[in-house]
Amino acid sequence: MAAPAERGAAPGTDFGAEPGAGFGAEPGTDFGAEFGAALTRLLARRGLEAAELPEAAEVLASDLRRGPGPLRRLAAVLGLHAADLFVLAGLPVPDDVAPLDATAAQWAPHLVQDGVHLPAAERGELLRAVRSFPQQERPADDRRTTWIGVEPRGLRGPGGLRGPGGKVVRMFRRRNLGFSGPAHTMAVVTPSYLAASTYQGIGTGRVELAPRPVVDFAALLGVDALDQSALTGVALPRPPPPAAPEAVGAAALLREARRLSVAQAREAAELASALREEPRDHYRGDLPGS
């Protein structure tokens, strides 16, 4: 089993990020037709047409750069995470659905790695604790722009994050997970055991996004696997099994922890570790249901 992420590792060390423009948009790329095709596939997978869903028709007919309203309304109707739709549309993610503090990302893998090793009752207790943290203001220095918030140096433009794999990587980034984050978390909640460099390859298109990772990524992202297949355009050879309960819990933890400051994220990760039985430094990759 892969060793857990080093606790308190300096954020950004797997990205080499730099301050830049935008929170989630890919500079110089028009995602309109690509997003329209993905949305059409998703509606077809659900047995719908855009004309039957006013919110979808509005999105397909709108200039989405004019405001976030249409995508927010569509996300609510489809039961999707709003941040994911903004990523798929190639648009900046609004502050209220973006991670609060990118430096909190150093604790996200620990929260998941320890949290999924808890019995169901303790996992519920941990999730309630994460939800109970008071909301804090975004850091004055807006530290998201130094790591998670922008494309890393060397990953912009033609050689940067692209294609269906790039979309999935951006979805992870909106959950405060860089390339090493999925490498540490996926291994304990799904059968996928991949190196951080492989996730980078998937994001840049050097490594093909295959059906098995699509299913496993969907589990950790908290997205229906068939929906994820439609949104990425990667066909699945057979209907996937339901996500393991541990993966469902991990997805919920990541989603709720996005709003935490670095101090709160550390406290949550320490609570997850404290709730575990000994040995607390052992991580299994064969959790039931995965």
ROKEMI-80054 format. One record per residue (C-alpha): residue in three letters; x, y, z. Coordinates in steps of 0.1 Angstrom, whole numbers, padded with zeros to 4 digits, always signed. Each point is the difference from the previous one (the first is absolute). Layout:
ROKEMI-80054
AlaXYZ;...
end
This chain:
ROKEMI-80054
Met+0000+0000+0000;Ala+0013+0035-0008;Ala+0013+0020+0028;Pro-0024+0027+0012;Ala+0007+0036-0010;Glu+0025+0017+0022;Arg-0019+0019+0026;Gly+0004+0038-0002;Ala+0017-0002-0034;Ala+0004+0034-0016;Pro-0029+0007-0023;Gly+0008+0003-0037;Thr+0031-0022-0001;Asp-0016-0023-0025;Phe-0011+0028-0023;Gly+0026+0028-0002;Ala-0029+0024-0003;Glu+0003+0037-0004;Pro-0024+0030+0004;Gly-0021+0004-0031;Ala-0034+0009-0014;Gly-0032-0018+0007;Phe-0012-0027+0023;Gly-0006-0030-0021;Ala-0002+0013-0036;Glu+0023-0012-0026;Pro+0015+0031-0017;Gly-0006+0003-0037;Thr-0023-0030-0003;Asp-0036+0001-0012;Phe-0019-0028+0018;Gly-0034+0009-0015;Ala-0004-0028-0025;Glu+0018-0026+0021;Phe-0022+0008+0030;Gly-0032+0000-0021;Ala+0009-0035-0012;Ala+0007-0012+0035;Leu-0033+0014+0013;Thr-0018-0016-0029;Arg+0015-0034+0008;Leu-0009+0004+0037;Leu-0036+0008-0008;Ala-0002-0029-0024;Arg+0014-0023+0027;Arg-0029+0012+0022;Gly-0026-0004-0028;Leu-0004+0037-0005;Glu+0003+0026-0027;Ala+0010+0036+0005;Ala-0034+0012-0012;Glu-0016-0020+0029;Leu+0021+0018+0026;Pro-0003+0038+0000;Glu+0032+0004+0020;Ala+0020-0021-0025;Ala-0015+0019-0029;Glu+0010+0033+0017;Val+0036-0011+0005;Leu+0004-0012-0036;Ala-0015+0033-0013;Ser+0019+0023+0023;Asp+0033+0018+0000;Leu+0011-0016+0033;Arg+0027+0026+0005;Arg-0027+0026+0008;Gly-0008-0015+0034;Pro-0001-0032+0021;Gly-0038-0002+0003;Pro-0008-0025-0028;Leu+0026-0025+0011;Arg-0010+0003+0036;Arg-0036-0007-0009;Leu+0009-0029-0022;Ala+0022-0016+0027;Ala-0028+0002+0025;Val-0025-0017-0024;Leu+0025-0027-0011;Gly+0012-0007+0036;Leu+0036+0008-0010;His+0026+0020+0019;Ala+0000+0036-0013;Ala+0038+0003+0000;Asp+0002-0031-0023;Leu-0022+0016-0026;Phe+0021+0032+0000;Val+0031-0022-0005;Leu-0016-0019-0028;Ala-0011+0032-0017;Gly+0035+0014+0002;Leu-0011+0029+0022;Pro+0014+0015+0033;Val-0015-0017+0030;Pro-0019+0025+0022;Asp+0015+0007+0034;Asp-0029-0015+0020;Val+0005-0034-0015;Ala+0038+0001-0003;Pro+0024-0011+0027;Leu+0004+0027+0027;Asp+0038-0005+0006;Ala+0023-0018-0022;Thr+0025-0006+0028;Ala-0026-0022+0016;Ala+0006-0025-0028;Gln+0030-0014+0019;Trp-0025-0016+0024;Ala-0026-0013-0024;Pro+0017-0033-0007;His+0004-0007+0037;Leu-0036+0008+0007;Val-0011-0026-0026;Gln+0027-0027+0008;Asp-0009-0001+0037;Gly-0037+0007-0004;Val-0006-0030-0023;His+0016-0023+0025;Leu-0027+0009+0026;Pro-0031-0021+0006;Ala-0032+0015-0015;Ala-0011+0017+0033;Glu+0034+0017+0005;Arg+0000+0011-0037;Gly-0033+0017+0006;Glu+0013+0016+0031;Leu+0030+0013-0019;Leu-0021+0014-0028;Arg-0023+0018+0025;Ala+0031+0015+0016;Val+0013+0013-0033;Arg-0034+0015-0008;Ser-0001+0017+0035;Phe+0031+0022-0005;Pro-0010+0037-0002;Gln+0004+0016-0034;Gln+0031+0022-0002;Glu+0009+0027-0024;Arg+0022-0007-0030;Pro+0037+0007+0008;Ala+0009+0036-0006;Asp+0029-0010-0022;Asp-0023-0022-0020;Arg+0024-0030+0002;Arg-0021-0020-0025;Thr+0018+0020-0028;Thr+0033-0015+0010;Trp-0010-0036-0005;Ile-0034-0016-0005;Gly-0016+0031-0015;Val+0019+0002-0033;Glu+0016-0023-0025;Pro+0035-0010+0011;Arg+0030+0013-0019;Gly+0006-0022-0030;Leu-0036-0013+0000;Arg-0016+0030-0019;Gly-0006+0003-0037;Pro+0003-0028-0026;Gly+0021-0023+0022;Gly-0021+0006+0031;Leu-0030-0017+0016;Arg-0023-0010-0028;Gly-0026-0025-0011;Pro-0022-0021+0022;Gly+0030-0008+0023;Gly+0007+0037+0005;Lys-0036+0006+0010;Val+0002-0028+0026;Val+0032+0015+0014;Arg-0016+0034+0003;Met-0029-0016+0018;Phe+0024-0014+0025;Arg+0017+0034+0004;Arg-0033+0016+0009;Arg+0000-0025+0029;Asn+0034+0012+0011;Leu+0018-0031-0014;Gly+0031+0004-0022;Phe+0016-0028-0019;Ser+0014-0017+0031;Gly-0034+0004+0018;Pro-0019-0026-0022;Ala+0031-0023+0001;His-0003-0002+0038;Thr-0038+0000+0003;Met-0011-0022-0030;Ala+0022-0028+0012;Val-0020-0004+0033;Val-0035+0003-0014;Thr+0002-0016-0035;Pro+0019-0026-0019;Ser+0020+0027-0018;Tyr+0036+0002+0012;Leu+0018+0025-0022;Ala+0030+0023+0005;Ala-0003+0038+0001;Ser+0018+0001-0033;Thr-0027-0022-0016;Tyr-0027+0025+0012;Gln+0020+0028-0016;Gly+0002-0021-0032;Ile-0037-0005+0000;Gly-0005+0037+0005;Thr+0022+0010-0029;Gly-0012-0027-0023;Arg+0032-0020-0001;Val-0017-0029+0018;Glu-0034-0011-0013;Leu-0030+0004+0023;Ala-0012-0036+0001;Pro-0034-0014+0012;Arg+0013-0014+0034;Pro+0014+0034+0012;Val-0031+0018-0012;Val-0021-0022+0023;Asp+0024+0004+0029;Phe+0005+0037-0005;Ala-0038+0004+0001;Ala-0002-0018+0033;Leu+0025+0024+0017;Leu-0015+0031-0017;Gly-0035-0010+0012;Val-0014-0002-0036;Asp-0021-0028-0015;Ala+0024-0021-0021;Leu-0023-0002-0030;Asp-0004+0038+0002;Gln+0038+0003+0001;Ser+0003-0022-0030;Ala-0024+0022-0019;Leu+0017+0032+0011;Thr+0034-0012-0010;Gly-0010-0019-0031;Val+0018-0032+0012;Ala-0024-0029-0005;Leu-0002-0027+0026;Pro+0000-0037-0011;Arg-0026-0010+0026;Pro-0022+0016+0027;Pro+0022+0008+0030;Pro-0007-0012+0035;Pro-0010+0025+0026;Ala+0028+0020+0017;Ala+0012-0015+0032;Pro-0013+0016+0032;Glu+0035+0012+0008;Ala+0003+0017-0033;Val-0034+0017+0005;Gly+0012+0012+0034;Ala+0033+0012-0015;Ala-0018+0020-0027;Ala-0022+0017+0026;Leu+0030+0009+0022;Leu+0018+0016-0029;Arg-0030+0019-0011;Glu-0007+0014+0035;Ala+0037+0006+0008;Arg+0004+0024-0030;Arg-0013+0028+0022;Leu+0025-0005+0028;Ser+0030+0022+0008;Val+0034-0017+0004;Ala-0004+0001+0038;Gln-0034-0016-0001;Ala+0011-0026-0026;Arg+0029-0010+0022;Glu-0023-0003+0030;Ala-0024-0022-0020;Ala+0028-0022-0012;Glu+0013-0004+0035;Leu-0035-0009+0012;Ala-0002-0027-0027;Ser+0033-0015+0012;Ala-0010+0002+0036;Leu-0032-0019-0007;Arg+0019-0029-0015;Glu+0010-0031+0018;Glu+0037-0010+0002;Pro+0020-0004-0021;Arg-0008+0035-0014;Asp+0029+0000-0025;His-0013-0030-0019;Tyr-0020+0006-0032;Arg-0019-0028-0018;Gly-0006+0000-0037;Asp-0026-0027+0000;Leu-0028+0016+0019;Pro-0033-0019-0002;Gly-0021+0009-0030;Ser+0028+0016-0019;
end
